[in-house]
């Protein structure tokens, strides 16, 4: 159960964003971040002062740069800073708890070097509703996960993995698996948890079959 339960009307219309390619935050998930660039240190300081929220969003490095910086995707996820520590060398170690997805309505003037957007949460209002049990083949998902992890040299505590409830399993695997940027974006934009589970299973299977024969685990 999430500790933070905002109403749609309470969410800030304008938010700072942290464009980070390959980093996926989903509602209900938790993302640890090591903050060291001056502009993002300023962003965290400002977020801690007001609301403790910021938007994660991926960027597409293959696209031409916009005036404000790298081209960002139109859908991201609002995160709330749920833990915070400052290191002796001035870095911030934070953890974001995923709250709700948003669509970038427009990019607005930045502040203290970091970028800001006007966020439209309405298309994803369902993210704030009580979670419905996802419908998916858990056995098939775990069966696809084992060779995928083995092929990439990823060690897992399988007892812990299997103890996850269905929603946590789908969310955590979607966030931690080393998928391509566009694949992670597809998982983010899946209509609901069941659709995300289906997409996750397809990506695991495709990742397995895309490997060269001599790279596949025996």
C-alpha positions in Angstrom: 0.0 0.0 0.0 1.3 3.4 -0.9 2.0 5.9 1.9 1.1 9.0 -0.2 -2.5 9.3 -1.4 -3.0 12.6 -3.2 -6.2 13.6 -5.0 -5.9 14.5 -8.7 -6.8 18.1 -7.9 -3.9 18.4 -5.3 -1.2 17.5 -7.8 1.0 20.4 -8.9 0.3 21.6 -12.5 3.9 22.7 -13.0 6.8 20.4 -12.0 10.6 20.1 -12.3 11.8 17.3 -14.5 14.8 15.0 -14.3 15.4 13.7 -17.9 17.3 10.5 -17.5 17.5 8.0 -20.4 17.1 4.4 -19.3 15.7 5.2 -15.9 12.1 4.1 -15.5 9.8 5.1 -12.6 6.4 3.6 -12.4 3.5 4.3 -10.0 4.0 2.2 -7.0 7.7 1.7 -7.7 10.8 3.1 -6.0 13.8 4.5 -7.8 17.1 5.4 -6.0 19.0 8.2 -7.5 22.5 9.7 -6.9 22.3 13.4 -7.5 25.5 15.3 -8.2 25.1 17.8 -11.0 24.6 21.4 -9.7 21.4 21.9 -11.6 19.8 18.8 -10.2 21.1 19.5 -6.7 19.2 22.8 -7.0 16.2 20.9 -8.3 16.1 18.5 -5.3 16.6 21.4 -2.9 13.6 23.2 -4.4 11.5 20.0 -4.5 12.3 19.4 -0.8 11.1 22.9 0.0 7.8 22.6 -1.8 5.9 19.3 -2.1 8.8 16.9 -2.4 7.8 16.0 -6.0 9.5 16.0 -9.3 8.9 14.3 -12.7 11.1 11.6 -14.1 11.1 11.4 -17.9 13.2 9.7 -20.4 14.9 11.4 -23.4 15.7 10.0 -26.8 19.3 10.6 -27.7 18.7 9.8 -31.4 16.4 12.8 -31.8 17.7 16.3 -32.5 18.3 18.4 -29.4 15.6 21.0 -28.6 16.4 24.5 -27.4 16.1 23.4 -23.7 18.1 20.2 -24.2 17.6 16.6 -25.2 14.2 15.7 -26.7 12.1 14.2 -24.0 9.3 11.8 -24.3 5.7 13.1 -23.8 4.9 10.7 -20.9 6.7 10.6 -17.6 6.0 9.7 -14.0 5.7 12.0 -11.0 7.8 10.9 -8.1 7.7 11.9 -4.4 11.0 12.1 -2.5 10.5 9.5 0.2 14.0 9.3 1.5 16.9 11.7 1.4 20.5 11.9 2.5 23.4 14.2 1.9 26.9 12.9 1.5 30.1 14.5 2.7 31.1 15.4 -0.8 27.8 17.3 -1.4 25.8 14.7 -3.3 22.1 13.9 -2.6 21.0 10.3 -2.3 17.3 10.2 -2.8 14.6 7.6 -3.4 11.6 8.5 -5.4 8.2 6.8 -4.9 6.2 6.7 -8.1 2.8 8.4 -7.8 1.2 8.9 -11.2 2.1 9.2 -14.8 1.7 12.5 -16.6 1.7 13.8 -20.1 3.9 16.8 -20.9 1.4 19.5 -21.9 4.2 22.0 -22.6 7.7 22.8 -21.5 7.9 26.1 -19.5 10.8 28.3 -18.4 13.4 26.5 -16.4 14.6 27.5 -13.0 18.2 27.4 -11.5 19.4 25.5 -14.5 16.8 22.6 -14.5 13.9 22.1 -16.8 10.2 22.4 -15.9 7.0 21.3 -17.6 3.2 21.8 -17.3 1.9 18.3 -16.5 -1.5 16.8 -17.5 -2.3 14.0 -15.1 -5.9 13.5 -16.3 -5.2 10.7 -18.8 -3.7 8.7 -16.0 -6.1 9.4 -13.1 -6.5 5.6 -12.7 -3.0 5.4 -11.3 -4.4 7.0 -8.1 -7.2 4.5 -7.7 -6.8 1.3 -5.6 -4.8 -1.2 -7.5 -6.7 -4.0 -9.2 -5.1 -7.4 -9.3 -3.4 -7.8 -12.7 -4.5 -10.6 -15.0 -1.4 -12.4 -16.4 0.4 -15.7 -16.5 2.8 -15.5 -13.6 4.3 -18.9 -14.3 5.1 -18.0 -17.9 6.6 -14.7 -16.8 8.9 -16.3 -14.3 9.8 -19.0 -16.8 10.9 -16.3 -19.3 12.7 -14.3 -16.6 15.2 -17.0 -15.6 16.9 -17.4 -19.0 16.8 -13.7 -19.6 18.6 -13.0 -16.3 21.0 -15.9 -16.9 21.9 -14.6 -20.4 22.8 -11.2 -19.0 24.7 -12.4 -16.0 22.1 -11.0 -13.6 22.0 -12.7 -10.2 18.7 -12.8 -8.5 17.3 -14.0 -5.1 14.7 -16.2 -6.6 13.0 -16.8 -3.3 12.5 -13.1 -2.9 11.4 -12.7 -6.5 8.7 -15.3 -6.1 7.5 -13.8 -2.8 6.6 -10.5 -4.6 2.8 -10.0 -5.1 1.7 -9.8 -8.7 1.7 -6.0 -8.9 5.1 -5.6 -7.2 6.6 -8.2 -9.5 5.5 -6.5 -12.7 6.5 -3.0 -11.5 9.9 -4.0 -10.1 10.8 -6.2 -13.1 9.7 -3.5 -15.6 12.0 -1.0 -13.8 15.1 -3.1 -13.2 15.4 -5.1 -16.4 18.0 -3.7 -18.8 15.6 -3.0 -21.7 16.2 -0.4 -24.4 14.9 3.1 -23.8 11.9 2.7 -26.2 11.0 -0.6 -24.6 11.0 1.0 -21.2 8.8 3.8 -22.5 6.4 1.3 -23.9 6.1 -0.3 -20.5 5.5 3.1 -18.9 2.7 3.9 -21.4 1.0 0.5 -21.1 -2.7 1.2 -20.4 -2.9 -0.8 -17.2 -1.0 -3.3 -15.1 -2.3 -6.3 -17.1 -1.2 -4.8 -20.4 2.2 -4.0 -18.8 2.6 -7.6 -17.7 1.8 -8.8 -21.3 4.4 -6.3 -22.7 7.0 -7.3 -20.1 6.6 -11.0 -21.0 7.0 -10.2 -24.7 10.1 -8.2 -24.1 11.7 -11.0 -22.0 11.0 -13.5 -24.7 12.2 -11.3 -27.5 15.3 -10.5 -25.5 16.0 -14.2 -25.2 15.4 -15.0 -28.9 17.4 -11.9 -30.1 20.6 -13.3 -28.6 23.1 -14.9 -30.9 23.1 -18.8 -30.6 26.5 -18.9 -28.9 25.4 -16.3 -26.4 22.3 -18.3 -25.2 22.6 -20.1 -21.9 22.5 -23.9 -22.2 
